[in-house]
Amino acid sequence: MKARFTDEQIIAMIKEQEAGEKTSDVCRRHGISSATFYKYKPKYGGMEPSDAKRLRALEDENGKLKKLLAEQMLKRDFVRHWSENNGRAQCCETSI
């Protein structure tokens, strides 16, 4: 899903409001609801565009790391399950 606004655009909207412009005027000009504006403000308020780029890079890296961790956990569980089943089969075959 592609975001409608870039991080830099959102930061610019917040700065307009912080500079003294009415929130309703900022929202109307950019075509967003005040609820959307107030959703953006805690995440982007007080940031500079370079901070937003760093945040985005960290979020992307975190997502990749979570995916790698999940893959490793699946492999570990598969190997554990396979070795347990394989060990039982060998154990039972040797006793016959």
Order of alpha helices (4+ residues) and beta strands (2+ residues): alpha-alpha-alpha-alpha
